[in-house]
Amino acid sequence: MSEPAAQTGEQWHGRRGRSLQPRETGTLVTWTLTGPTTFMTKLMGVFLSMDKMLGGDFEKGLANLEAEVEVEAETGTA
């Protein structure tokens, strides 16, 4: 699943995606976030922590992920 990612404030053109792959011991989750890498983006990466900037959003996603995985496992739509 991939969809355009929105960012508040400035306009950002990128894509975000998620895939769920069933495993014997659970589910392998792969999250992606892709977009243009400008000079300013690279400079920010040197001075700012991406984990601090995006970590809260990933934590919110994890909070909802278990229920979504269970539904997909039941319906076979992973």
N, C-alpha and C positions, 0 to 999 in steps of 0.2 A: 504494500500500500504506500503510495507516494502522493503528496499533495503540496500545493504552494504553502510556504511558511509565511506567517504574518509577523511583523515586528512593530511595536508601538513607537511613536515618535517619528523616526526616519523611515523612508521607504527602503525596503530590502527585498531583492528578488532572489529567491532561492527555493529549494525544495527540501522537504523533510519526508522521511519514510520509516516504516517499521515492518519487520517481518517476524513471524512466529513459526518456529519449526519444532514439531513434537520430537521429543527424545524419550528413551526408556525411563530416565530418571527425572523428567520434567520437561521444560520448554526452553529452547534456545531463542533468546530475544535479540534482535539486531536493530539498533536505531541509527539512522543516518541523518545528517544535516549538511546539505551542500549549497554552495552559492559562490558568487564571485569573490576572488581574493584580490582586493585592491592594495595599493601601497599603505593606505590608512589602516586597513584590516590587519596587515602584517605587522605594522608598527604597534597597534593595540595589543596584538598577541605577545609582544615582547614585554609590555608593561602591565597587562591585565591578565587575570586568571580566568580562562574560559570556564573552568569548573565553578567559580564563584558567580560568573555572569549567567550561566545556563543551568547550573546545578539545581536551582529551585524549580525550574520548569521540568527537569527530568524527575525530580522527586514527586511532583504532582502527577506526572505520567505513571510512575511506579505505583502510586496510591490507587490508581484505577485499573492497573494492568491485570491483577489477579482475577477480578471478576470477568474481564474481557476474555482472558485466556480460557477460563472455565466454560464460558458460553461457546467459544469457538471449538473447544474440545468436544463438547456435547453435540454440537451441530455438524462437526467435521468440516468447518470452513476456515481452517488455519491457513 
